[in-house]
Amino acid sequence: MKPNRVKQALKAGKRVVGTMISEIRNPEVAYILAAAGMDFLMVDTEHSSVGVESLQNIVRAARAAGLVPLARVTDNQYPLISRILDMGTMGVMVPRVNSPEEARNVVASAKYPPQGQRGFGARGVMTDYDTVTVRDVVSWVNEHTLVIVQVETAEALAQLETITRVPGIDVALIGPNDLSISLGIPGDFEHPSFVKAVEQTFEICSKNGISPGIHTNNLQAVKRYRDMGMCFLMYATEARILLDAATKVVQELVGEPAKVGKAVY
């Protein structure tokens, strides 16, 4: 079975970089991102139409290419979390985790006993068809599954100290858009309230041994958060990266201004 090198890197205090898969369901995208040097991809099943069959195909390609496949679920529910992991993903990101009770539910859904309550259903995509015992799978999955909770509300910020103390949580990732909306400053990522929220998240996570993370399509912001010390860095989406690169080519060859402006992708 493959080790989760993203989780290993985070434990060692190293940075990891990846992007979100939101539109392109072709598994070839995994090989492209791996060739670019990314560490992981995050398949979005919350805001996209990706189904479990497409997810597993992308996951299989990512594992073969050397990327760590992760996925964001629609909600903090056992059948969503466990099934996503049964598709071979090596970690799960759960939105709207606003309390330690909700954080404990994430861990319980993602981990086998005694760390959690996940039902056993090991498949070839999880084990890479290695000959392993039930005990091997339980131990390996519990050790290598990356558990990410999203900080997207003022309520989550108020509860972050206790959320990050829940055993089994590896990363607390800021969702900038939803968090700014919750703070009453939609899209204003330079507002003092948002800046304070980012700093607060970083400080609490660092104190409690949790990796702080961010997901944004602003590359300069990602660099700023990297310099702050954030280790889990997720930049934009595969669609936004392709759009930006294609737009740059058109500008260079034709000289026309970009038509996409500051669209959110």
Steps between C-alpha positions, in 0.01 A plus 500: 500500500617850420610734781334839522802717429297819546412402855861398563627833366259701715604307810860592418405868470544511122282679245274320254339652191200392298186611321131415491336297224165657420426464128734262314411137563771354276748300713782637282485820704663311788808420290524864388488630857756242609732605216464860622629392839184524706461284810125440501173560324167562671192375315204722584176306547332788687466760226561294185318219321777242548350159578659203673599327175683806368649553844644149513649534150673825600614346828644196326694724258625722783630203697675365190651842423634546854249761613307470824128497409270687738132593474260750647164356601164671478426490870613360835317169470627145544377356165662786308834489682540123513403443137739767375781326688391159369562640150872507584543860608772538762333783683176691534414867536174579677325838470325699772653338807389740772546312828714233667201264484486539124877451479471177697236379254742559212769290667251227596381478139851494351680261736452134586459390865637566751569852365164525323189315391555453128371173357755272337480474122855486366523487120779466247511874433580550868761224537642508144419128502773425752451183702408640840305398807205679657730604783747644249234707326352635824840603633620648169185697423477644851862611477502635145153655451522881501210671678433862405231721653402829341482826692224687320294683762532739791364216714787275395750773589346532846524122551836449327697450821292196594458378139875476450540302821286214366726195449527400136468844341804572280420827320271798562450672165354846453230531236549870415176564314262345752696637794493853361126467441447380856702795631279741304776604258434288187814468289695765691809301585700808600247608763647511853239251621604244239871558557444454872307177436789359294753594766282352774464174308873478443583566865247251641595225255870547564448489876297179484717316249256526209609606151330825391392517138344732243329469162490804272544589134718801590859386452647799681276425799618137500860622505418732790342217697795276415737761638282522811571131555196322361591154375190371318472721191222444247502734202192560285352219289614311193254706295636831630860395438414401141301818444780722631764324289287514184415867558868584537577329169227698321625825651857425392403406143210734430542774756136505599407565861390209715127440488477311826598781734482391862245223455479250783603143409 
